[in-house]
Amino acid sequence: MIRTRFAPSPTGYLHLGGARTALFNWAYAKRHGGAFVLRVEDTDLERSTQQSVQAIFDAMEWLGLDYSEGPFFQMQRLTRYREVAELLLAKGHAYWDYCSKEELDAMREAQVARGEKPRYDRRWRDSKEAPPPGRAPVLRFRNPLAGDVTWDDHVKGPITVSNDELDDLVLLRADGVPTYNFGVVVDDIDMAITHVIRGDDHVNNTPRQINLYHALDASLPIFAHVPMILGDDGQRMSKRHGAVNVMQYRDDGFLPDAMVNYLARLGWSHGDEEMFSREQLVEWFDLRHVSKSPARWDPEKLKWLNAEYMKRIPDADLAARLEREKPEVYRFIASVMDPVAMTAAGRAKFQVLADHERFLMSMAEPAHADAAAKEHLNESGREVLRDLAPKLGSIEAWTAPNVSAKLKETVAERKVKMPQVMMPFRVALTGQLQTPAIDAIAAALKREVVLDRLERASQA
């Protein structure tokens, strides 16, 4: 059975690259009826926090990336890492290194001065010296000194690295906590991970890990390293590009389905399909169509895609979402208008959920009209409003067509052009010069609210 995993480090929020990695692992496991494992790699004791752990859980829940097994925590598996370390020692694949920090620093400085690549010089690999008293050692892997490491990466293709390029990596730190490369190999073996799908910043770790697999007589998983995500300017993603907490996109009003759709298209494609459901993603996703080149983050395309998803949400469902997520805001809006009817009136203005809320609030509690808008509330405009109010008050069925009919009736009676009636009416109701169809907005507002706003504007 295919088994994938997502293994974040809880040293911060879940960023976009991590979310895409989780998505690719989730989709691949789902497509093949396999298992998707969540593992928290919390061995960075200084930087790991429970707050970050929760932020990762929250982001995955929002994106709908449900996992089959886990979450597993590395710090709860220390006994297992020590068992495997003892096994490597017994088989001659590991040794204790007693170098002090000062000795390591001096070693690297001398290597740099000679123009060499700084790395551990293996001085304790075959040493017969007695260990310095009172010094806690680290456990190092006895990396092969000759030969190559080759694997067929399912995104990048065949990759070969000479063992000459690899040093004897630390397996256990002096405090007994495993390093990344050791912990991840033990975990992936124990959890029977068949496919390691991760960012290509881990390519350099892979030959080291493969040598560990061989030393433990374990079968290799399939490796697939996906390219990084760049900003829209081609530079490495940063906060100015939108490399923020995934949950910030939720707070900014993006839909999880739109975010999943967009993340999937960052470095993977299925023909020319731009919009697709989760079910289609699971049906189509493969590693063969993951690009070898970096993807570019395009915030405008994300907004467009989100707007397309919003168009598919029925007006009643969109209004119900606001009621569910912000009940106090919804109650205020509902006291002034029909939220569903007003949602329908403002549809063309919505790209994100926040646009929906802002629009309803602006109609429920209009901002003070600016100077340009107030020009339409001159004496002539106020006279139009005083003429219009009783006509609207006499309407039996409060609907947009009936409101429109009274507006046109006023235009005909006063023998003026349509804007001379519509603009004072629009400004009186909304405080704005430009809105969606004003008859639809008026109909969505409660009749008494419309009449009250006309009266107040006509007295201004």
N, C-alpha and C positions, 0 to 999 in steps of 0.2 A: 504494500500500500504506500502511496506517495505521502510523505510527511514533510511539511515546510514549517518554518518558524519565523517569528519576529522577535528580535532580542534587543530592545532598546536599553540604553543606559539612563537611569533616572537622575541625570544631572541638570535637567532643565525641562522645558515643555517639549511636546512632540512637534517637530518642525515639518515643513512640507516634504523634504526629502525622505524623512523617516516615515511619514504617512504614506507616501507612494510605495516605499519598500514593503510596508505592511500590506498595502492593497494588492501588490503583485503576488506576494506570498499567499494571501487569502484567496485571491482569484484562482491561482494555479491549483491549490489544494481542493477548492470547491469544484473546479472543472473535472478533476480526476477522482472525485469521491474520496479524497484523502483527509488527512488531519492537519489542522493549522494550530501550531503551538505558540503560546505566548510565554516568553522567558524574560525576566527582568535581570539585567546584568548590573548588579548593585555593588560591585566590589571596589568602586572608587569611594572609599569611606569618607573622604573629606568633602566631596561634592554631591554625593547622592542624598536625596531628601525624600521624605514621605509625600511632601507636596508635589514633587515632580512625578512620583509614582502615580498619584491620583490624577494628575494632569494627563498622563499617558492613557490611563484607563478611560477618563472622560472623553478624550479625543477619539479613541477607538469606538466607544459606544456611540458617539455622535455620528461618526462615519458609517456605523453599522457593520464594523469588522469583527464579527463574533468569532471567538476562538474555540477550538474543540477541547484543548487541554491547557491547564495552567490557570493562573499565572504561577510560574516557578521562579524562585529567588535564589540567586547564586550563593548569597551569604547563609542560606539554610542548608547548603550542600558542602560545607567545608570539609566534613569528614570524608566525603567521597573523593574530593580532590587529593587529600592526603593519602588515601588508599592507592590511587592511581600513581601518585608521585613515588610511593614506596615500591610499586611494581616496576616503574621505569628505572629506579635505582638498582633494584635486584637484577634487572636484565642488562644493566650496564649502559643504559641510554640516558642517564642523568648523573650529575655530580654536584657536590656542595662547593659553593664559591664563597670564600671568606674575605674578599676584597672590601675595604672600607670605602665610604663615599669619597674621601680625600684621594685614595689611590686610584679610583675610577676617573675622577676629575683630572688628575695628573696624567693618567694614561691617555685620555682623549686630547688633552692639550698638546702632548708630545706628538701624537699622531697628526694632528692638524698642522703643527709646525713643520712636519716632514712632508706635508701635502698628501697624507693618506686619509682614507675614509675612517672616521672615528668609530670604533667599535671595540667590544671586549676582546682582549688578546688571548683568552683561553688559558691564562696562567695557572689556574687551579684544575684544569681539565685532567691532567695526568700528574699532578703534583704529589710528591711524597712528604711534603712539609707537614709538620704538626699544626693543627689549627690554632690561630691566636686565641689565647684564653679570654673567655667572656664575650666573644664577638659572635653575634647571631648571623649565620650564613643565609644566602639565598640558594635555591635549587635551580641549576641550569640544565638545559637539554643538550645532550651530546649530538649536535647536528653533524650529519655526514660531511666529510671534508672534500669528497670528490663526487663527480657525477652531476647530473641535472635533475631538476624537478619539472615534469611536464604534465599539463592537464588540458583537456578540451573544454574550454569555457563555453557554456551554452549561449552566451551573448557575444563575447569577444573572439571566440575561436581558439585555436591552439596557442598555448603560452608556455614558454620554457624559461626557466631561471636556473642559473648555475649555483650549485651549493657553495661555491667560492664567495658568492655575494651575501651569504647568510651567516649570521653569527650564532653563538650558542645562547639562545634566548632564555630569559628567566622564566621558570615555571611557577615557583612559589616565592613570594617575597619573604623577608625575614620574619614577618609576623604570621606567616602561614597562609596568607590570602593569595589566591591564584592570580596570575596575570591574565590579561584578556585572551591571548592566544592559547593558553593552556585550558582555561575554564571553558572556552567555547568549544574546543575539541572534545573534552570529556563530556560536556552536556550534549553535543550533537550525536556522539556515539551512544550515550545512555538513552537518549530520547529517540533513537533510530531515525534521525533526520535524513531524508533521501535527497533533498534538494536545498542547497544553500543559496538563496536569492538575496543579494545585498548590494549596497552601493559599491562603485568601483574604487572608492578610496580604500577598500579592503583587499585589492588585488595583491599588494605587497605582502600582506599577511598570509595569503593562501599557500605559497610554497613552504613556509615554516609550519603551517598547520598540516599540510600533506605529509611532511616528514614525521610529524607526531602520530598521525594516523598509522603510518607504516610501522613505527616503533611499537604501537599498541596492537599490531596485527588486526587492524580494523578496516572494513571496506570504506572506500571513499564515497562521499556523497557527490552528486552532480553540482558543480559550481556555476553560478550565473551572476555576473557582475554588471549591474545596470549603470548607465552613465549618470553623471551628476546633473543637477538642474541649475542652469545659469539664469541670471537676470535678463530682462529684455534688452539690455545693452551689451550682452555677451560676457559680462563680468560675473564672478562668483556671487551667488545669492547672499544678500545681506538684508538687514531690516528695511532699508530704503527700497528694496525690490519687493518687499512683502514677505520676507522670510521671518515670519512671526509665529507665535503660537497658533496651531491649527484652530484652536477654539476662538481666536480673535475673529476668524472668518465667520464663525457661528454668530458671535456678538455683533458683527457688522451686517448681518442679515442674509448670509448666503445659505442656500439649501444644501443639506448633506449629499443628496443625490447628484446635484450639479457639481459639487466638489469632487465626488468620487469619479464622475464622468470625466472631469477636466484632468484630474491627477492621472487617470488611466491613459489619457492621450499624450501625457508628457513622456515621450520616449517609447510608446507602443502604438500600434495602429492596426485596424482591421479594414483594409481597403481605404475608402474615402469616408467611412462613417465618422461623423462628428458627435452625434447624439445617440446614446444607447442606454438601455436599462442595465441594472445590476445583473439581471438574468442573462442578458445578451453578453455582457462582459464575461461572465462565468463560462458561457457557452463558447466564446471565441478566444479567450486568452491563451496565448502560448508564448514560449520564450523565443521562438524563431523570428517573431516580428518585433522584438524589442530592439530599438535602434542602438548602434554602437556609438553614436555621436551624442553629445550633451543636448538636453532639451532646454528650451527657453521659456521662462515664465512670462506669460502675457496677461496682465491683470484686466485689460479691456476685453480680451476674449473670454475670460472667466465671467466677467459681468454680463457679456452677451449670452453666454451659455446659461447662466443663472436666470436671466430674464426669460429665456425660452422655456426653462423648467417652470418658472412662475406662471407663464401663460397656460400651462396645463393644469394648474390647480383651480378647481371651481371656486367661484367667488365666496360661496358659503363656507368652504373649507379654509380658505385664506382668512376670512374673518374669524372663524372658529379657532384657528391657530393663535391669533392675537388674544382671543378671550382666554385660551388655555395658558398661554405663556405670560400674559400681562393683564390679569383680570381687572386690576384697578383702572388701568388706562382704558380698557375695553368698556367698563361700566360708564366712565365719563363720556366716551364717544357715543355709546348707545343712548345716553340721555339727551343727545342733541340730534341724532340722525339714525337712519337705518344703515348699520355698518356694511351689510351685504350690498345694498344698492349703491352706497358710496364707493365701495371697492370696485364694483362694475364700472362706475363712472370714471374712476382714475386709472383703470387698467394700463393704459398706454404709458403711464409715467413710472411704472414699477420695474426696476432691474434687480433690486434686492428687497428682502423683507423689511428692512429699515425704511425704504422708500414708501412702502405701504403704510406703515405706522405714521411716518411724517406727514403723508398726504392726508390721512384721516384726521390727524391732530390739527393740521392747518385749516381743514374745513370745519372742525368742531370748535376751534378757538382761533379765529383769524388774527394774524399779526396786524398791528396798526398800519393802516394804508400809508404808503410813502407819498412823497410830493407828486410824483407822476400819476399815481392812482387817484389822489385827491382832486386832481384837475377835473375828473369826471363827476365829482360831487359838488360842482358849482351850483348856482341858483337854478340853472336849467336842468341839471341832473337831479337835484333834489325835488324839483317839480315833477319830473318823470316818476320818481319813486312814490311821491304822494298820490299820483294818478294810478300807478300800478298796484299799490297795496290793496285797495278794495276789490279790484278785479281778481287778484290771487286769492283773497279771502273768500270769494264767492264760489271757488271751484269745489265741486262735489267730490270728485275722486282725485286725490293728490298724486298725479302722475306726471312724468316728463312731457308727454304729448299735450296734456291739458295746460301745463305751465307754459309750454312753447306757444300754444294758441293764444294765451293772454298777452304774451310778449308781442306777438305779431299783431294782435288786435290794437295794442297801444301804439305801435309803430304806424299802423294805418290811420288811426284816429288823429294822431298828432302830425301826420304827414311829414314824417322825418325819416332819415335813413336808419337802418337797423342798428348800427353801432351807437347811435344817440340814445337808444333805450338799453341795449345789451350791456354797454360799458358801465353806466351808473349802477345797473342791477348787479353786475359781476363784482364791482368794487365794494358795493354795500354788503354783499354776502360773504366775500372771501378776502377782501383787502388786497387782491391781486389783479394785475392787468391781463394775465394769461392763465387760463385754466382749461381743463377738459370741458365738454359741452355743459354750459351753465344751466340749461333746463334739467339735465340729468342730476346735476349737483343740487339744484333747488328741490327736486323731487326726493332726493335722498335725505335732505334735511327735513326735520319736522316742520309742519306748516307754521306753528306758532313761533319757531325759531326764525324762519324766513321773515315773517311779518314783523317780529321784534327788531331784526337787523335793519329792515327797510325803514322802520319808524325812527330808529336812532340815527341812521345815516341821513335821513331827510331833515333832521333837526340840527345837523352838524353846522 
